[in-house]
Amino acid sequence: PNRRSPPTAVATAALPCATISAAVIAAKVPVVLVSGFLGAGKTTLVAHTLANRQGRLLGFVVNDVAAVNIDASLLVDASAAEGEDDRDELHMVTLEDGCICCERSGELLPCVEKLLLSKAQSADPRPFDAIIIECTGLAEPNRLRTAFENPLSPFAHVLDQVELTSVVTVVDAAAFQAHYESLARSRIDKKCIVDLLVAQVEAAQLIVINKVDMLEPPAANLLAELLQALNPTARIQRTVFARVSLACLIADDRESGGKSGESGK
């Protein structure tokens, strides 16, 4: 069988753990998992974030199950389109011909480690403000969450520096209801799609209802009510082209008391 290419990063090299430890900051770097079913707009959301960093230093882990890493190229294009005043060094790890999903959750922390190595080699003395990880459309966030909660992990030195603070689930407003009422199964892993959609929604601290312009207001309101019923504690943001503010995206709900409800109707 063909061997998958290993994760690649910007300007990385094999460095001893002690090198990373020397760069440890007092506060752990918050990690945001971006989940959502296929076509919901996860890459669009991450690309928008990349193009609107507002001077914040962010790390990105992106994936693509295709032979050509289209997601990563879109993000690089978004970075190139930024204004001169916001062109920081791009710290990104990509999985070519692979994906960040439940079955490959063991690859998640090695990707984060590569980001930390990339940052340790850069001339910018600032720590990451956040690391944003784009999951595959078939991933269940709570199963990925376990990678950050394993006290016996061989990547304990990574867990000493980062902390999963939020799961953001992007919902396709135009397709969610049909998927929710369907008994269809994924052609890839044969899972019932509705079960996967519910798992992604229930895991979220922030639910992004994307493509909301494709619904009439009454239908959009019903969808928001359904999502809030599935996850009463989540914040809900309605968007077009997955335009979510950086402050909203990386907010730590543990510090705000987990305030739920809608914003930006």
VOLOVO-262334 format. One record per atom (N, C-alpha, C): x, y, z; residue in three letters. Coordinates in steps of 0.2 Angstrom, whole numbers, padded with zeros to 4 digits, always signed. Each point is the difference from the previous one (the first is absolute). Last residue first. Example, Ala and Ser with C-alpha at 12.3 -4.5 7.8 and 13.67 -1.06 7.14 Angstrom:
+0064-0011+0035SER/+0004+0006+0001SER/-0004+0005+0003SER/+0002-0028+0000ALA/-0004+0006+0000ALA/+0004+0006+0000ALA/
This chain:
-0138+0190+0072LYS/-0006-0002-0004LYS/+0000+0004-0006LYS/+0017-0001+0019GLY/+0000+0002-0007GLY/-0005-0003-0004GLY/+0002-0013+0022SER/+0003+0007-0001SER/+0000+0001-0007SER/-0012-0018+0020GLU/+0002+0002-0007GLU/+0003+0007+0000GLU/+0000-0020+0020GLY/-0004+0004-0004GLY/+0003+0003-0006GLY/+0011-0007+0025SER/-0002-0003-0006SER/-0005+0005-0003SER/+0022-0001+0018LYS/-0006+0004-0002LYS/-0002-0003-0006LYS/+0019-0006+0016GLY/-0004-0004-0005GLY/-0007+0003-0002GLY/+0018+0009+0015GLY/-0006-0003+0003GLY/-0004-0004-0005GLY/+0021+0012-0004SER/-0006+0004+0000SER/-0006-0003+0003SER/+0021-0011-0002GLU/+0001+0007+0004GLU/-0006+0004+0000GLU/+0000-0020-0012ARG/+0001-0002+0007ARG/+0001+0006+0004ARG/-0001+0000-0023ASP/-0007+0000+0003ASP/+0001-0001+0007ASP/+0017+0011-0018ASP/+0000-0005+0005ASP/-0006+0000+0004ASP/+0006+0010-0026ALA/-0003+0001+0007ALA/+0001-0006+0004ALA/+0005+0003-0024ILE/+0005-0002+0005ILE/-0002+0001+0007ILE/-0014+0007-0019LEU/+0002-0007-0001LEU/+0005-0003+0005LEU/-0009+0023+0001CYS/-0005-0005+0001CYS/+0003-0007-0001CYS/+0014+0018-0005ALA/-0002+0000+0007ALA/-0005-0006+0002ALA/+0006+0004-0023LEU/+0005-0003+0004LEU/-0002-0001+0007LEU/-0020+0002-0017SER/+0005+0004+0003SER/+0005-0004+0003SER/-0014-0009-0020VAL/+0000+0000+0007VAL/+0005+0005+0002VAL/-0011-0009-0024ARG/+0003+0006+0003ARG/-0001+0001+0008ARG/-0007-0017-0019ALA/+0003-0002+0006ALA/+0004+0006+0003ALA/-0015+0001-0019PHE/+0007-0001-0002PHE/+0004-0001+0006PHE/-0021+0009+0009VAL/+0000-0002-0008VAL/+0007+0000-0001VAL/-0014-0004+0024THR/+0005+0003-0004THR/-0002-0001-0007THR/-0008-0002+0028ARG/-0002-0001-0007ARG/+0005+0004-0004ARG/+0002-0012+0025GLN/+0002+0006-0004GLN/-0002-0001-0007GLN/-0003-0009+0028ILE/-0001-0001-0007ILE/+0001+0006-0004ILE/+0008-0014+0025ARG/-0002+0006-0004ARG/-0001-0001-0007ARG/-0005-0019+0020ALA/+0005+0003-0005ALA/-0002+0007-0002ALA/-0011-0016+0016THR/+0005+0004+0003THR/+0004+0003-0006THR/-0018-0016-0004PRO/-0003+0006+0003PRO/+0006+0005+0003PRO/-0003-0019-0020ASN/+0005+0002+0005ASN/-0002+0007+0003ASN/-0016-0012-0013LEU/+0005-0005+0000LEU/+0006+0002+0005LEU/-0016+0016-0004ALA/-0003-0006+0004ALA/+0005-0006+0000ALA/+0006+0019-0013GLN/+0000+0002+0007GLN/-0003-0006+0005GLN/-0001-0002-0024LEU/+0007-0001+0002LEU/+0000+0002+0008LEU/-0021+0003-0010LEU/+0002-0008+0000LEU/+0007+0000+0003LEU/-0008+0021-0004GLU/-0003-0003+0006GLU/+0002-0007+0001GLU/+0008+0012-0019ALA/+0003+0002+0006ALA/-0003-0003+0006ALA/-0011-0004-0020LEU/+0007-0004+0000LEU/+0003+0002+0006LEU/-0019+0012-0004LEU/-0002-0007+0002LEU/+0007-0004+0000LEU/+0001+0022-0008ASN/-0002+0000+0007ASN/-0001-0007+0003ASN/+0004+0003-0023ALA/+0006+0001+0003ALA/-0001+0000+0008ALA/-0019-0001-0015ALA/+0004-0007+0000ALA/+0006+0001+0004ALA/-0013+0019-0003PRO/-0003-0004+0005PRO/+0004-0007+0000PRO/+0009+0017-0015PRO/+0001+0001+0008PRO/-0004-0005+0004PRO/+0008-0008-0024GLU/-0004+0005+0002GLU/+0000+0001+0008GLU/+0021-0010-0014LEU/-0006-0002+0004LEU/-0004+0007+0001LEU/+0022+0000-0009MET/-0003-0005-0005MET/-0007-0002+0004MET/+0016+0014+0011ASP/-0003+0004-0006ASP/-0004-0005-0004ASP/+0015-0008+0017VAL/-0007+0002+0002VAL/-0004+0004-0005VAL/+0023-0012+0002LYS/-0004+0001-0006LYS/-0008+0001+0002LYS/+0013-0008+0020ASN/+0003+0003-0006ASN/-0005-0001-0005ASN/+0002-0001+0027ILE/-0005-0002-0005ILE/+0002+0004-0006ILE/+0013-0008+0023VAL/+0000+0005-0006VAL/-0005-0002-0005VAL/+0006-0005+0027ILE/-0003-0003-0006ILE/-0001+0006-0005ILE/+0015-0005+0024LEU/-0002+0005-0005LEU/-0003-0004-0006LEU/+0008-0013+0018GLN/-0002+0006+0004GLN/-0002+0006-0004GLN/-0002-0028-0005ALA/+0002+0007-0002ALA/-0001+0004+0006ALA/-0006-0024-0004ALA/+0007+0001+0003ALA/+0002+0007+0000ALA/-0021-0008-0009GLU/+0000-0001+0007GLU/+0007+0002+0003GLU/-0003+0000-0024VAL/-0004+0005+0003VAL/+0001+0000+0008VAL/+0009-0018-0013GLN/+0004+0006-0001GLN/-0003+0006+0004GLN/-0012-0020+0000ALA/+0007-0001+0004ALA/+0004+0007+0000ALA/-0019-0003-0014VAL/-0002+0001+0007VAL/+0006+0000+0004VAL/+0003-0006-0022LEU/-0002+0007+0000LEU/-0001+0002+0008LEU/+0004-0022-0005LEU/+0006+0003-0001LEU/-0002+0008+0001LEU/-0018-0015-0001ASP/+0004-0001+0006ASP/+0006+0004+0000ASP/-0012+0000-0020VAL/-0003+0004+0005VAL/+0003-0001+0007VAL/+0007-0013-0019ILE/+0002+0007+0000ILE/-0003+0004+0006ILE/+0008-0026+0000CYS/-0007+0004-0001CYS/+0002+0008+0001CYS/+0020-0017-0008LYS/-0004+0002+0006LYS/-0006+0004-0002LYS/+0017-0011-0014LYS/-0006-0003+0001LYS/-0004+0003+0006LYS/+0022+0007-0011ASP/+0000-0005+0006ASP/-0007-0003+0002ASP/+0003+0013-0021ILE/+0007-0002+0002ILE/+0000-0005+0006ILE/-0020+0009-0010ARG/+0003-0005-0005ARG/+0007-0001+0003ARG/-0020+0008+0016SER/+0006+0002-0003SER/+0002-0005-0005SER/-0026+0000+0006ARG/+0006-0002+0003ARG/+0006+0003-0004ARG/-0028+0006+0004ALA/+0005-0002-0005ALA/+0007-0001+0005ALA/-0024+0006+0005LEU/+0003-0006+0003LEU/+0006-0002-0004LEU/-0013+0025+0004SER/+0002-0005-0004SER/+0003-0006+0004SER/-0007+0023+0008GLU/-0006-0005-0001GLU/+0002-0006-0004GLU/+0017+0016+0004TYR/-0003-0002+0006TYR/-0006-0004+0000TYR/+0010+0009-0020HIS/+0004-0005+0003HIS/-0003-0002+0007HIS/-0011+0018-0010ALA/-0001-0006-0004ALA/+0005-0006+0002ALA/+0002+0021+0011GLN/-0007-0003+0001GLN/-0001-0006-0004GLN/+0020+0012-0003PHE/+0000-0003+0006PHE/-0007-0004+0001PHE/+0008+0015-0019ALA/+0000-0008+0000ALA/-0001-0003+0006ALA/+0002+0024-0004ALA/-0004-0002-0005ALA/-0001-0008+0000ALA/+0014+0012+0016ALA/-0007+0002+0001ALA/-0005-0003-0006ALA/+0024-0009+0011ASP/-0003+0002-0007ASP/-0007+0002+0001ASP/+0019+0001+0020VAL/-0006-0004-0003VAL/-0002+0003-0006VAL/+0023-0002+0018VAL/-0003+0004-0006VAL/-0006-0004-0003VAL/+0013+0001+0025THR/-0003-0004-0005THR/-0003+0004-0005THR/+0020+0001+0021VAL/-0004+0004-0005VAL/-0003-0004-0005VAL/+0012-0002+0026VAL/-0001-0004-0007VAL/-0005+0005-0003VAL/+0020+0005+0020SER/-0007+0001-0003SER/+0000-0005-0006SER/+0019+0001+0016THR/-0005+0004+0003THR/-0007+0001-0003THR/+0025-0016+0002LEU/-0006+0001-0004LEU/-0006+0004+0004LEU/+0028+0002+0003GLU/-0007-0002+0003GLU/-0005+0001-0005GLU/+0030-0001+0002VAL/-0007+0002-0003VAL/-0006-0003+0004VAL/+0023-0003+0007GLN/+0001+0007-0003GLN/-0007+0002-0003GLN/+0005-0021+0010ASP/+0002+0005+0005ASP/+0000+0007-0002ASP/-0004-0019-0014LEU/-0006+0001+0004LEU/+0002+0005+0006LEU/+0017-0008-0014VAL/-0004+0004-0004VAL/-0006+0003+0004VAL/+0015-0016+0009HIS/+0003+0006+0000HIS/-0004+0005-0004HIS/-0007-0022+0002ALA/-0002+0004+0006ALA/+0004+0007+0000ALA/-0003-0020-0016PHE/+0001+0007-0002PHE/-0002+0004+0006PHE/-0003-0023+0000PRO/+0008+0001-0001PRO/+0001+0007-0002PRO/-0021-0007+0016SER/+0002+0001-0007SER/+0008+0001-0001SER/-0016-0004+0020LEU/+0006-0004-0002LEU/+0002+0001-0007LEU/-0019+0011+0010PRO/+0006+0002+0004PRO/+0006-0004-0001PRO/-0021+0009-0016ASN/+0003-0007+0002ASN/+0007+0002+0004ASN/-0016+0015-0011GLU/-0002-0002+0007GLU/+0003-0006+0002GLU/+0000+0010-0023PHE/+0003+0005+0005PHE/-0002-0001+0007PHE/-0007-0015-0017ALA/+0007+0001-0001ALA/+0003+0005+0004ALA/-0023-0004-0001THR/+0003-0005+0005THR/+0008+0001-0001THR/-0016+0011-0014ARG/+0001+0004+0006ARG/+0005-0005+0005ARG/-0010-0008-0021LEU/+0007+0004-0001LEU/+0002+0003+0007LEU/-0021-0010-0001ARG/+0005-0005+0000ARG/+0007+0003-0001ARG/-0019+0014+0000ASN/+0001-0002+0007ASN/+0005-0006+0000ASN/-0007+0010-0021PRO/+0005+0004+0004PRO/+0001-0003+0007PRO/-0005-0012-0023GLU/-0004+0001+0006GLU/+0004+0004+0005GLU/+0002-0002-0029ALA/+0003-0001+0007ALA/-0005+0002+0005ALA/-0001+0001-0025LEU/-0003-0006+0003LEU/+0003-0001+0007LEU/+0007+0018-0014GLY/-0008+0000+0000GLY/-0003-0006+0004GLY/+0026+0009+0005THR/-0004-0003-0005THR/-0008+0000+0001THR/+0015+0018+0013CYS/-0001-0007+0000CYS/-0003-0002-0007CYS/+0016+0021+0009GLU/-0006-0002-0004GLU/+0000-0007+0000GLU/+0011+0018+0018ILE/+0001-0006-0003ILE/-0007-0002-0004ILE/+0016+0022+0012ILE/-0007-0002-0003ILE/+0001-0007-0004ILE/+0013+0015+0022ILE/+0001-0004-0006ILE/-0007-0003-0002ILE/+0009+0024+0013ALA/-0004-0006+0000ALA/+0002-0004-0006ALA/+0013+0018+0008ASP/-0006+0002+0003ASP/-0005-0006+0000ASP/+0028-0002+0000PHE/-0007+0000-0004PHE/-0005+0002+0004PHE/+0023+0011+0006PRO/-0003-0007+0000PRO/-0006+0000-0004PRO/+0021+0017-0004ARG/-0006-0001+0003ARG/-0002-0007+0000ARG/+0020+0010-0010PRO/+0001-0003+0007PRO/-0007-0001+0003PRO/+0010-0002-0026ASP/-0005+0004+0004ASP/+0000-0003+0007ASP/+0014-0009-0018ALA/+0003+0006+0003ALA/-0005+0004+0004ALA/-0001-0028-0004SER/-0001+0007-0004SER/+0003+0005+0004SER/+0000-0024+0006GLN/+0005+0002-0005GLN/-0001+0007-0002GLN/-0016-0010+0015ALA/+0007+0001+0003ALA/+0005+0002-0004ALA/-0021-0005-0010LYS/+0000+0006+0004LYS/+0007+0001+0004LYS/-0004-0020-0011SER/+0001+0006-0005SER/+0000+0006+0003SER/-0004-0018+0014LEU/+0007+0000-0003LEU/+0001+0005-0005LEU/-0021-0003+0008LEU/+0004+0002+0005LEU/+0007+0001-0002LEU/-0015-0011-0015LEU/-0001+0007+0001LEU/+0004+0004+0005LEU/+0001-0024-0002LYS/+0003+0004-0005LYS/-0001+0007+0000LYS/-0011-0013+0016GLU/+0007+0001+0001GLU/+0004+0003-0005GLU/-0023-0005-0004VAL/+0001+0006+0004VAL/+0007+0001+0002VAL/-0005-0019-0012CYS/-0001+0006-0004CYS/+0001+0006+0004CYS/+0000-0021+0011PRO/+0006+0002-0004PRO/+0000+0006-0005PRO/-0019-0006+0013LEU/+0005+0003+0004LEU/+0006+0000-0004LEU/-0018-0011-0011LEU/-0001+0007+0001LEU/+0005+0004+0004LEU/-0002-0024-0008GLU/+0004+0005-0004GLU/-0001+0007+0002GLU/-0012-0018+0010GLY/+0007-0001+0002GLY/+0004+0005-0004GLY/-0023-0004-0005SER/+0001+0005+0005SER/+0007+0000+0002SER/-0012-0012-0018ARG/+0007+0002+0000ARG/+0001+0006+0005ARG/-0021-0011-0003GLU/+0004-0006-0001GLU/+0007+0003+0000GLU/-0017+0016+0001CYS/+0000-0004+0006CYS/+0005-0005+0000CYS/+0006+0020-0015CYS/-0007-0003+0001CYS/+0001-0005+0006CYS/+0014+0017-0018ILE/-0001+0000+0007ILE/-0007-0003+0002ILE/+0015-0006-0023CYS/-0005+0004+0003CYS/+0001+0000+0008CYS/+0013-0005-0027GLY/-0002-0002+0007GLY/-0005+0004+0003GLY/+0014+0005-0020ASP/-0003-0007-0001ASP/-0002-0003+0007ASP/+0014+0019+0006GLU/-0002-0001-0007GLU/-0002-0007-0001GLU/+0000+0019+0020LEU/+0001-0008-0001LEU/-0002-0001-0007LEU/+0011+0023+0013THR/-0005-0003-0004THR/+0001-0008+0000THR/+0006+0024+0015VAL/+0002-0007-0001VAL/-0006-0003-0005VAL/+0010+0027+0006MET/-0005-0005-0002MET/+0003-0007-0001MET/+0005+0028+0006HIS/+0002-0006+0003HIS/-0006-0005-0001HIS/+0010+0024-0011LEU/-0005-0005+0000LEU/+0002-0006+0003LEU/+0008+0027+0003GLU/+0002-0007-0002GLU/-0005-0005+0001GLU/-0009+0025-0002ASP/+0005-0004+0004ASP/+0002-0006-0003ASP/-0013+0022-0008ARG/+0003-0006-0003ARG/+0005-0003+0005ARG/-0015+0020+0000ASP/-0003-0006+0003ASP/+0004-0006-0002ASP/+0002+0023-0009ASP/+0001+0001+0007ASP/-0002-0007+0004ASP/-0002+0002-0024GLU/+0007+0000+0002GLU/+0001+0000+0007GLU/-0023-0010-0009GLY/+0004+0006-0001GLY/+0007+0000+0003GLY/-0012-0023-0010GLU/+0000+0005+0005GLU/+0003+0006-0001GLU/-0001-0020-0014ALA/-0005+0005-0002ALA/+0000+0005+0006ALA/+0012-0020+0002ALA/+0004+0004-0005ALA/-0005+0006-0002ALA/-0008-0017+0014SER/+0005+0004+0004SER/+0004+0005-0005SER/-0017-0014-0009ALA/-0003+0005+0005ALA/+0005+0004+0003ALA/+0007-0018-0013ASP/-0002+0005-0004ASP/-0003+0006+0004ASP/+0006-0020+0011VAL/+0006+0004-0002VAL/-0002+0006-0004VAL/-0017-0015+0006LEU/+0003+0004+0006LEU/+0006+0004-0002LEU/-0008-0015-0016LEU/-0005+0005+0001LEU/+0002+0005+0005LEU/+0012-0020-0004SER/+0002+0006-0005SER/-0005+0005+0001SER/-0003-0018+0014ALA/+0006+0003+0002ALA/+0001+0006-0005ALA/-0018-0015-0005ASP/-0001+0004+0006ASP/+0006+0005+0002ASP/+0002-0017-0017ILE/-0003+0006-0002ILE/-0002+0005+0006ILE/+0016-0021-0006ASN/-0002+0003+0006ASN/-0003+0007-0002ASN/+0001-0024-0014VAL/+0003+0007+0000VAL/-0003+0004+0006VAL/-0008-0021-0002ALA/+0007-0002-0001ALA/+0004+0007-0001ALA/-0021-0001+0016ALA/+0001-0001-0007ALA/+0008-0001-0001ALA/-0012+0005+0021VAL/+0000-0008-0002VAL/+0002-0001-0007VAL/+0007+0020+0019ASP/-0004-0001-0007ASP/+0001-0007-0001ASP/+0005+0020+0021ASN/+0001-0006-0003ASN/-0004-0001-0007ASN/+0013+0018+0020VAL/-0005-0001-0004VAL/+0001-0007-0004VAL/+0008+0018+0022VAL/+0001-0007-0003VAL/-0006-0002-0004VAL/+0013+0024+0011PHE/-0005-0004-0004PHE/+0002-0007-0001PHE/+0005+0024+0016GLY/+0003-0006-0003GLY/-0006-0004-0003GLY/+0005+0028+0008LEU/-0004-0006+0000LEU/+0004-0006-0004LEU/+0001+0027+0011LEU/+0004-0005-0002LEU/-0004-0007+0000LEU/-0009+0026-0003ARG/+0000-0005+0004ARG/+0005-0006-0003ARG/-0008+0021-0010GLY/+0006+0001+0004GLY/+0001-0006+0004GLY/-0019+0001-0014GLN/+0000+0006+0004GLN/+0006+0000+0005GLN/-0009-0016-0018ARG/+0003-0002+0007ARG/+0001+0006+0004ARG/-0011-0008-0023ASN/-0002+0006+0005ASN/+0002-0002+0007ASN/+0004-0014-0019ALA/+0000+0006-0003ALA/-0002+0006+0004ALA/-0001-0023+0008LEU/+0007+0002-0002LEU/+0001+0006-0003LEU/-0022-0007+0005THR/+0004+0001+0006THR/+0007+0002-0001THR/-0014-0007-0018HIS/-0002+0006+0002HIS/+0004+0003+0007HIS/+0003-0022-0008ALA/+0004+0004-0004ALA/-0002+0008+0001ALA/-0011-0018+0012VAL/+0008+0001+0002VAL/+0003+0005-0004VAL/-0023-0005-0005LEU/+0001+0004+0006LEU/+0007+0001+0002LEU/-0004-0013-0019THR/-0002+0007-0001THR/+0001+0004+0006THR/+0002-0023+0001THR/+0006+0003-0003THR/-0001+0007-0001THR/-0019-0012+0008LYS/+0006+0000+0005LYS/+0006+0004-0003LYS/-0024-0005-0008GLY/+0004+0006-0001GLY/+0006+0001+0005GLY/-0016-0019-0007ALA/-0004+0005+0004ALA/+0004+0007+0000ALA/+0005-0023-0011GLY/-0003+0006-0004GLY/-0003+0005+0004GLY/+0004-0023+0012LEU/+0003+0002-0007LEU/-0004+0005-0003LEU/-0003+0000+0026PHE/+0000-0005-0005PHE/+0003+0003-0007PHE/+0009+0007+0025GLY/-0006+0002-0004GLY/+0000-0005-0006GLY/+0018+0013+0020SER/-0003-0006-0003SER/-0006+0001-0004SER/+0024+0010+0013VAL/-0006+0002-0005VAL/-0002-0006-0003VAL/+0014+0007+0024LEU/-0001-0005-0005LEU/-0006+0002-0004LEU/+0019+0013+0016VAL/-0007+0000-0003VAL/+0000-0005-0005VAL/+0018+0007+0022VAL/-0001-0003-0007VAL/-0008-0001-0001VAL/+0019+0016+0016PRO/-0007-0003-0001PRO/+0000-0003-0007PRO/+0022+0002+0016VAL/-0003+0003-0006VAL/-0007-0003-0001VAL/+0012+0004+0024LYS/-0001-0005-0005LYS/-0003+0004-0006LYS/+0015+0013+0018ALA/-0007-0002-0001ALA/+0000-0005-0006ALA/+0021+0008+0007ALA/-0004-0001+0006ALA/-0007-0002-0001ALA/+0018-0007-0018ILE/-0002+0006+0002ILE/-0004-0001+0007ILE/+0021-0013-0015VAL/-0007-0001+0004VAL/-0001+0007+0003VAL/+0020-0007-0013ALA/-0005+0005-0002ALA/-0006+0000+0003ALA/+0017-0015+0005ALA/+0003+0006+0001ALA/-0004+0006-0002ALA/-0006-0023-0005SER/-0001+0002+0007SER/+0003+0007+0002SER/+0004-0010-0021ILE/-0007+0002+0000ILE/-0001+0003+0007ILE/+0020-0010-0004THR/+0000+0006-0003THR/-0007+0003+0000THR/+0004-0021+0009ALA/+0003+0006+0005ALA/+0000+0006-0004ALA/-0006-0020-0011CYS/-0005+0002+0004CYS/+0002+0006+0004CYS/+0013-0003-0023PRO/-0001-0004+0007PRO/-0005+0003+0004PRO/+0000+0002-0027LEU/+0003+0003+0006LEU/-0001-0004+0006LEU/-0002-0001-0029ALA/+0000-0004+0006ALA/+0004+0004+0006ALA/-0013+0014-0019ALA/+0006-0004+0001ALA/+0000-0004+0006ALA/-0015+0019-0017THR/+0001-0004+0005THR/+0006-0005+0000THR/-0013+0019-0014ALA/+0006+0001+0003ALA/+0001-0005+0006ALA/-0023-0001-0007VAL/+0004+0005-0002VAL/+0006+0001+0003VAL/-0013-0024-0003ALA/-0001+0007+0003ALA/+0005+0005-0003ALA/-0013-0027-0003THR/+0005+0005-0002THR/-0001+0007+0003THR/-0007-0029+0003PRO/-0002+0007+0001PRO/+0006+0005-0002PRO/+0002-0024-0011PRO/-0001+0003+0007PRO/-0002+0007+0000PRO/-0007-0018-0019SER/+0005+0004+0001SER/-0001+0003+0007SER/-0008-0025-0007ARG/-0002+0007+0000ARG/+0006+0005+0002ARG/+0000-0025-0013ARG/+0001+0004+0007ARG/-0001+0007-0001ARG/-0010-0023-0014ASN/+0004+0007+0000ASN/+0001+0003+0007ASN/-0002-0027-0004PRO/-0004+0006+0000PRO/+0004+0006+0000PRO/
